Structure formats: structure tokens, C-alpha cells
Amino acid sequence: MRLVQLNGPSGRRVAVVEEPSLRLLERCTTVYDLASACLHEGISLLAAIEQRKSSELLNYDTIYRGGSDWRLQPSADFPASPSRCMVSGTGLTHQASAKNRNAMHAGTHAGTQAVTDSTRMYLSGVEGGKPPAGEAGVSPEWFYKGTGSALRAHGEPLVVPDFADDGGEEPEVAGVYLIDAAGTPRRVGFTVGNEFSDHVFERKNYLYLAASKLRTCAIGPELVIDAQFNMIPGEVSVERGQQILWSHPIKTGEATMCHSLANIEHHHFKFDFHRHPGDLHIHFFGADAFSFGNGIQLQDGDVMQVRFEGMGRALRNPLRRMEPGTKAVTVAPL
């Protein structure tokens, strides 16, 4: 079952995807509200959805194309308190991403390519990232993207800030989690994501990785609440004008990754301050391919598309470049 979040004439709403239509739900305005109600009522998400289905149907095609008064929102967010939505991710989970990262950071010594920390991190995952059930494996790479204010919806631009060197797509699946009253993470579902990073800045020095991740990102348009996370094939592409500039098959899921989902989740939620009741978490699970790794530099107006089988309609976002700025941010005393 797949959900979308909308904003329209009657405000925020949640709808179930019933192709080619969207069926509005009653008694909830956001996925966060719906999931919170499940915890309060002690029922499953599927049961809560069935109880809230209305007779109101909307044309999905028109909304998806941006031709309606209804607008798609990120597939999960915390609009009442964006600062209580953490957006983060796990990198170097796929072999292709490790190779791309290694190529960005490798030096040469006497004509031999050095083994980078990126390669070591990936190989440690291969060796210990899938422990037996109930045990903790090796810790994966972890990064912070920002709060819920960094989230963008299908169709919204992903911005290269005036201080940035570049911006490029990172096609991934993300998990959506709500922390219950006892501090237990509860997985709400999975969604298509474009994690979007500044690879040119990162390439200057791998210690810039953390800052290169502090950019807007997109999730959606659909949240899949009963998906299996084993093998999920898909495709990523970049359009320039009316032409496809670049495309590449991608795949994700535990069968293609060096870490199990349980190990990734453990190492994110092992920190007690990541288990604050009522908080929402959006966590990216890593990319299998991106255009920067093939020498593509995106331009203003290019459209990035990410699609995964079984994850609903494709996520499409244009790239917007701000004019380079030179004015420094100043801090005023109190």
C-alpha cells in the first residue's frame, strides 16, 4: 500500500494511491498524524488506513504533472515542528558507490592507486555488516543531512547554494521512522529519495564530506508502507531540455548492500538522543550510481529522475543554481 501527502484547497491531506486515482483519507492531515494515531489507538498502519478511507477521489496524473490545485508534498515530514525531523543517511553501502568514492579520493603512489579510507570502510561492511539476527555488526559510515526543512517534494527544485561548488543526484531509498512513547523506533515505510550532494566540494578533500551533505534533498512522491527491502531494481536519469542526457540502471536492498537493514537501523538508533519520543527520522540507505561518477556536471534546469520498482511513481526534481555569492555571513552581538 502506498500513501502520498498533499496540500490543496482544504489544506494538508493524506491519500492512498489507487492508480490512476488518489483516495483521500479522513481524520488525518499528515502521515505523521496517521502514524501517531496508530500508536495512540494501538492498531496497525494498514488498519488505520482502512478505517479512514473516504469516498473522495482525485486525479493522480494531473496532480503528478503539477496541473492541479493540489500539490504533492514530501512523502513524510513533520510540518508542525521541522526541527524534530532528522534527515540522515548511511553511505558506502553499495559497491558502485564505494568505487566512485574511491576514484574521487584516491591518490597515486609510484603509479599504484592507493587504498583509501572509503575502500576500507566498504570492505569492513562486506566483512561485518550483516551479523546474525539480534547482534550488532560493524558500524557503517553515517552522515547528517539536516532537519525536516531540508526536505523537498516531487517537482520541487533542489538548489545549489551560492556558496556551493556543485550539486548532483544521489538515487536512493530512504526509511521513515517515528519514535514511540517508550523510545522505540517504529518503521513507517520506505520511499524513493534523491539525497543530492556537492561532489565537487567533497572531491577537494574527503574531510569535506560532512559539509557536502548539508543540502536540500527530495523524497517521494509515495511512501510504501509494506515494501520488502531485499532487491529493488530501478533507474536514474538526467534530462536536459527534451533529451535524456544520461541514464543508468540502479539497484538497492539488502541483497545488493554490504550492510543489513537491521545493522543500519541499530547503528542509527543506538544513540539515545536519536530515540526521543515523537521525533521523526528520514534515513537514506546509500546510492548505487550517480551521474557525477560518469563525468556529468549538472546545469541549471536539468531534471533528475529516480525510479525504483514497486516504490510508486518516479521522483523528479529540477536543479536550480543560485548565482555565486561573495558576501560573508556576519554574526551580530546581543
Backbone torsions as a table, in degrees:
resi	resn	phi	psi	omega
1	MET	NA	141.7	-175.1
2	ARG	-127.6	140.3	-179.2
3	LEU	-119.5	152.4	169.4
4	VAL	-128.2	156.0	172.2
5	GLN	-108.7	138.5	-175.8
6	LEU	-129.9	156.6	168.9
7	ASN	-131.9	128.4	-174.7
8	GLY	-156.5	-155.5	-175.3
9	PRO	-57.0	-31.2	179.9
10	SER	-102.8	16.0	179.4
11	GLY	91.6	-156.8	-178.1
12	ARG	-74.1	139.3	176.5
13	ARG	-145.1	160.2	172.2
14	VAL	-113.9	142.9	179.5
15	ALA	-137.8	151.3	174.3
16	VAL	-93.0	138.1	177.5
17	VAL	-78.0	120.3	173.4
18	GLU	-131.2	76.6	-173.3
19	GLU	-44.7	133.8	2.7
20	PRO	-92.8	26.3	-176.4
21	SER	-119.9	168.1	170.8
22	LEU	-119.9	128.3	178.7
23	ARG	-101.9	118.3	-178.1
24	LEU	-68.6	145.5	174.7
25	LEU	-100.2	151.4	177.7
26	GLU	-101.0	160.1	173.4
27	ARG	61.1	31.0	170.1
28	CYS	-163.8	139.3	-179.7
29	THR	-108.2	-17.6	179.0
30	THR	-142.4	163.0	173.4
31	VAL	-61.0	-36.6	177.5
32	TYR	-59.0	-45.8	177.9
33	ASP	-60.7	-43.7	-178.4
34	LEU	-62.4	-47.6	-179.5
35	ALA	-65.3	-38.8	178.3
36	SER	-63.7	-38.7	178.1
37	ALA	-63.7	-38.1	177.5
38	CYS	-59.2	-45.1	179.6
39	LEU	-64.3	-42.4	-179.0
40	HIS	-66.4	-39.9	-176.4
41	GLU	-88.4	-11.1	179.6
42	GLY	69.2	35.3	179.8
43	ILE	-124.2	165.4	179.6
44	SER	-76.2	162.1	178.3
45	LEU	-63.4	-41.3	178.8
46	LEU	-59.9	-42.6	-179.9
47	ALA	-65.2	-41.5	-179.9
48	ALA	-63.4	-38.8	178.4
49	ILE	-64.2	-46.1	-179.2
50	GLU	-60.0	-38.4	-179.4
51	GLN	-69.2	-21.1	-172.1
52	ARG	-109.3	3.5	179.5
53	LYS	-65.1	132.0	177.7
54	SER	-103.2	-178.1	176.5
55	SER	-93.9	1.1	-176.6
56	GLU	-83.6	122.5	178.4
57	LEU	-115.4	140.9	176.3
58	LEU	-119.6	152.7	178.6
59	ASN	-79.7	112.0	-175.9
60	TYR	-68.4	-40.0	-177.8
61	ASP	-56.6	-46.4	-178.2
62	THR	-64.2	-42.2	179.7
63	ILE	-66.7	-43.4	-178.6
64	TYR	-61.2	-36.7	-179.9
65	ARG	-79.7	-8.1	-179.1
66	GLY	83.8	19.7	-176.9
67	GLY	-103.2	21.5	-176.7
68	SER	-126.3	163.3	171.8
69	ASP	-69.2	-19.1	175.8
70	TRP	-85.8	136.4	-179.9
71	ARG	-122.8	134.5	175.0
72	LEU	-67.0	141.1	175.7
73	GLN	-110.0	169.0	170.7
74	PRO	-51.1	145.0	-172.9
75	SER	-65.9	-13.9	172.2
76	ALA	-155.6	140.2	176.3
77	ASP	-163.9	-179.1	179.6
78	PHE	-132.0	73.2	-172.0
79	PRO	-60.2	-28.5	-178.9
80	ALA	-72.0	-24.9	-177.7
81	SER	-155.0	75.9	-176.5
82	PRO	-56.3	-28.2	-178.9
83	SER	-68.7	-14.9	177.4
84	ARG	-96.5	15.7	172.2
85	CYS	-114.0	113.6	178.4
86	MET	-93.9	130.3	175.8
87	VAL	-111.8	123.0	-173.5
88	SER	-149.0	-177.4	-179.3
89	GLY	-165.7	166.6	175.7
90	THR	-118.2	124.8	-179.1
91	GLY	-106.0	174.6	178.3
92	LEU	55.9	38.2	178.1
93	THR	-94.1	-20.3	-178.4
94	HIS	-114.7	144.2	-177.4
95	GLN	-59.4	-41.1	-178.4
96	ALA	-64.1	-38.6	179.3
97	SER	-68.0	-36.3	177.4
98	ALA	-64.4	-40.6	178.3
99	LYS	-64.7	-42.6	178.7
100	ASN	-64.1	-44.2	179.6
101	ARG	-64.2	-41.5	179.4
102	ASN	-61.4	-41.4	179.5
103	ALA	-64.4	-32.9	179.1
104	MET	-70.5	-34.1	-169.0
105	HIS	-108.9	-7.8	-174.0
106	ALA	-73.6	144.6	169.6
107	GLY	-108.8	179.4	177.0
108	THR	-123.0	140.8	179.2
109	HIS	-131.0	112.2	-179.6
110	ALA	53.3	38.7	176.2
111	GLY	82.1	0.4	-179.5
112	THR	-110.2	130.2	-179.0
113	GLN	-68.1	131.4	-178.8
114	ALA	-72.1	152.1	171.8
115	VAL	-84.5	117.4	-175.0
116	THR	-88.8	167.5	174.6
117	ASP	-61.3	-31.0	177.9
118	SER	-61.7	-45.3	178.5
119	THR	-64.5	-41.7	179.1
120	ARG	-62.2	-40.0	180.0
121	MET	-64.6	-44.5	178.7
122	TYR	-62.6	-46.0	-177.7
123	LEU	-64.8	-32.5	175.9
124	SER	-64.6	-34.1	175.4
125	GLY	-68.0	-40.1	177.1
126	VAL	-59.0	-40.1	-176.7
127	GLU	-79.0	-33.6	-172.6
128	GLY	-141.4	20.8	-176.7
129	GLY	-90.3	-4.3	179.8
130	LYS	-128.6	72.6	-177.9
131	PRO	-73.5	167.3	174.0
132	PRO	-58.7	154.5	-179.1
133	ALA	-54.4	134.4	178.2
134	GLY	87.7	-4.7	179.2
135	GLU	-111.7	154.8	177.9
136	ALA	-94.2	132.0	176.5
137	GLY	-96.2	-166.5	-179.8
138	VAL	-63.9	146.8	-178.4
139	SER	-75.4	132.0	176.4
140	PRO	-83.2	170.9	169.8
141	GLU	-63.2	143.7	-179.7
142	TRP	-134.8	142.3	176.6
143	PHE	-142.7	157.7	-179.2
144	TYR	-105.9	131.3	178.3
145	LYS	-98.6	-32.5	-176.9
146	GLY	143.1	-165.5	175.8
147	THR	-93.9	-175.2	179.3
148	GLY	-61.1	-17.5	178.1
149	SER	-68.1	-14.0	177.9
150	ALA	-82.8	-11.8	-174.8
151	LEU	-76.6	138.1	174.4
152	ARG	-126.1	156.7	-176.8
153	ALA	-97.4	169.4	170.4
154	HIS	-52.0	131.5	178.3
155	GLY	90.2	-18.1	179.6
156	GLU	-83.7	147.9	-178.9
157	PRO	-72.8	147.1	168.4
158	LEU	-101.9	129.1	-164.6
159	VAL	-104.3	133.9	167.2
160	VAL	-90.0	108.4	-175.6
161	PRO	-63.6	165.8	-177.4
162	ASP	-65.4	-22.2	180.0
163	PHE	-91.9	-6.4	-171.5
164	ALA	-85.5	160.2	176.6
165	ASP	-90.1	-31.3	-174.5
166	ASP	-167.2	-179.3	172.9
167	GLY	-157.3	137.0	-178.8
168	GLY	-150.5	153.6	-176.0
169	GLU	-69.9	150.7	171.3
170	GLU	-135.7	96.8	-174.1
171	PRO	-78.7	117.5	-173.1
172	GLU	-144.1	170.8	165.3
173	VAL	-107.2	141.6	178.7
174	ALA	-120.8	148.2	173.8
175	GLY	-97.8	146.8	179.5
176	VAL	-116.2	128.1	-173.8
177	TYR	-133.3	143.9	173.2
178	LEU	-122.5	134.1	179.8
179	ILE	-88.6	124.0	-176.8
180	ASP	-81.6	179.8	-173.4
181	ALA	-63.1	-24.8	179.4
182	ALA	-88.6	0.1	-178.6
183	GLY	84.7	17.6	179.4
184	THR	-94.8	127.4	176.2
185	PRO	-67.7	134.1	178.3
186	ARG	-121.2	120.6	-178.4
187	ARG	-77.9	120.6	179.8
188	VAL	-84.8	-39.1	179.9
189	GLY	169.5	-169.3	179.8
190	PHE	-122.5	153.7	-179.9
191	THR	-147.4	152.0	174.1
192	VAL	-68.1	142.5	179.9
193	GLY	-140.5	153.9	168.9
194	ASN	-121.5	103.4	-171.1
195	GLU	-74.8	-25.5	167.3
196	PHE	53.5	112.9	-176.1
197	SER	-139.5	168.3	177.8
198	ASP	-100.6	90.2	-175.0
199	HIS	-73.1	-30.3	179.0
200	VAL	-65.9	-44.0	177.6
201	PHE	-62.4	-45.0	179.8
202	GLU	-61.5	-38.7	-176.7
203	ARG	-63.8	-25.4	179.5
204	LYS	-60.8	-37.2	-179.4
205	ASN	-166.1	129.3	-175.1
206	TYR	-64.6	-16.0	175.5
207	LEU	-72.5	-9.5	174.0
208	TYR	-84.2	-0.2	-177.0
209	LEU	-54.0	-47.4	-176.1
210	ALA	-58.0	-45.4	-179.1
211	ALA	-71.9	-29.7	-179.7
212	SER	-67.2	-19.1	-179.4
213	LYS	-86.4	-13.1	-176.3
214	LEU	-81.8	73.5	-178.4
215	ARG	-138.8	166.4	172.4
216	THR	-63.4	158.7	177.9
217	CYS	-149.3	164.3	-176.2
218	ALA	-126.6	144.6	171.8
219	ILE	-134.8	151.5	177.6
220	GLY	116.2	-162.0	3.1
221	PRO	-75.2	-10.8	-172.0
222	GLU	-120.0	146.5	173.8
223	LEU	-106.2	120.6	-178.1
224	VAL	-97.9	118.0	-171.9
225	ILE	-96.9	-7.2	-179.4
226	ASP	-132.5	32.2	-177.2
227	ALA	-80.0	150.8	170.8
228	GLN	-92.3	141.7	-176.4
229	PHE	-113.5	62.7	-179.5
230	ASN	-112.1	-65.1	178.4
231	MET	-136.4	114.9	-176.7
232	ILE	-127.4	98.8	177.1
233	PRO	-80.3	160.1	178.4
234	GLY	-168.6	-160.6	-179.8
235	GLU	-151.9	142.5	173.4
236	VAL	-119.4	142.4	179.7
237	SER	-147.7	160.9	175.3
238	VAL	-127.1	128.0	178.4
239	GLU	-108.2	137.4	175.2
240	ARG	-127.1	114.7	-172.1
241	GLY	67.8	-126.9	179.6
242	GLN	-103.0	10.0	-175.6
243	GLN	-114.2	150.1	171.4
244	ILE	-83.4	111.6	-178.0
245	LEU	-74.7	-37.2	-174.6
246	TRP	-160.2	143.4	173.4
247	SER	-149.5	158.2	-177.6
248	HIS	-158.1	137.2	172.9
249	PRO	-68.3	146.5	178.4
250	ILE	-135.5	163.2	174.7
251	LYS	-152.8	150.3	177.3
252	THR	-146.8	-176.8	-175.0
253	GLY	107.9	163.9	-173.7
254	GLU	-57.5	-34.5	-177.7
255	ALA	-65.5	-20.4	-176.9
256	THR	-108.1	-0.1	-171.9
257	MET	-114.3	157.9	178.8
258	CYS	-88.9	-6.3	176.0
259	HIS	-121.8	143.3	172.9
260	SER	-76.6	158.1	176.4
261	LEU	-59.7	-42.2	-179.0
262	ALA	-61.6	-37.6	-179.7
263	ASN	-70.5	-39.8	176.3
264	ILE	-62.0	-45.7	-178.6
265	GLU	-64.7	-41.8	178.6
266	HIS	-58.1	-48.3	-174.2
267	HIS	-73.1	-18.9	172.9
268	HIS	-81.2	-42.9	-173.1
269	PHE	-95.1	3.5	177.4
270	LYS	-67.5	-21.1	177.8
271	PHE	-80.1	125.3	-174.9
272	ASP	-64.5	-26.4	178.1
273	PHE	-79.2	-0.1	168.6
274	HIS	-95.9	6.3	-178.6
275	ARG	-126.4	43.7	179.2
276	HIS	-83.0	122.1	-176.7
277	PRO	-52.0	133.2	177.8
278	GLY	92.3	-10.4	179.6
279	ASP	-78.5	150.9	176.5
280	LEU	-109.8	142.0	178.4
281	HIS	-127.4	133.9	171.2
282	ILE	-116.2	117.3	-174.6
283	HIS	-126.3	122.1	179.1
284	PHE	-83.9	144.3	-173.7
285	PHE	-106.0	7.7	174.9
286	GLY	105.9	154.9	-175.0
287	ALA	-110.2	152.3	179.6
288	ASP	-101.2	-22.2	-179.9
289	ALA	-163.9	151.9	172.3
290	PHE	-154.0	153.3	-170.4
291	SER	-63.8	-30.8	-179.8
292	PHE	-59.2	-34.0	178.5
293	GLY	-65.9	-17.6	176.3
294	ASN	-105.4	18.2	174.3
295	GLY	81.0	16.2	-179.7
296	ILE	-90.6	130.9	172.1
297	GLN	-112.2	119.6	-175.1
298	LEU	-73.6	147.9	179.2
299	GLN	-114.0	162.9	177.0
300	ASP	-56.2	129.4	179.1
301	GLY	95.0	-14.7	175.2
302	ASP	-59.6	144.0	179.7
303	VAL	-110.0	123.8	177.1
304	MET	-95.1	131.2	179.1
305	GLN	-125.7	133.7	178.0
306	VAL	-126.9	129.2	179.4
307	ARG	-137.8	134.6	173.7
308	PHE	-127.8	137.4	-179.5
309	GLU	-61.8	135.3	178.9
310	GLY	79.5	1.8	-176.7
311	MET	-109.8	17.5	176.8
312	GLY	87.1	-165.0	-177.2
313	ARG	-67.8	157.7	-176.8
314	ALA	-66.8	149.3	173.9
315	LEU	-93.4	122.9	-178.0
316	ARG	-125.1	131.0	179.6
317	ASN	-143.2	129.8	172.9
318	PRO	-76.9	155.1	174.7
319	LEU	-96.8	136.3	177.1
320	ARG	-124.7	127.3	177.6
321	ARG	-103.3	125.8	172.7
322	MET	-79.9	152.6	176.7
323	GLU	-64.8	135.9	179.6
324	PRO	-54.4	137.0	-179.2
325	GLY	-113.8	155.1	-179.7
326	THR	-123.2	-10.7	-176.9
327	LYS	-78.9	128.3	-179.0
328	ALA	-79.6	150.8	172.0
329	VAL	-75.2	128.4	179.1
330	THR	-109.1	148.9	179.8
331	VAL	-106.2	128.0	-179.4
332	ALA	-96.8	137.2	178.0
333	PRO	-72.3	154.6	174.6
334	LEU	-79.1	NA	NA
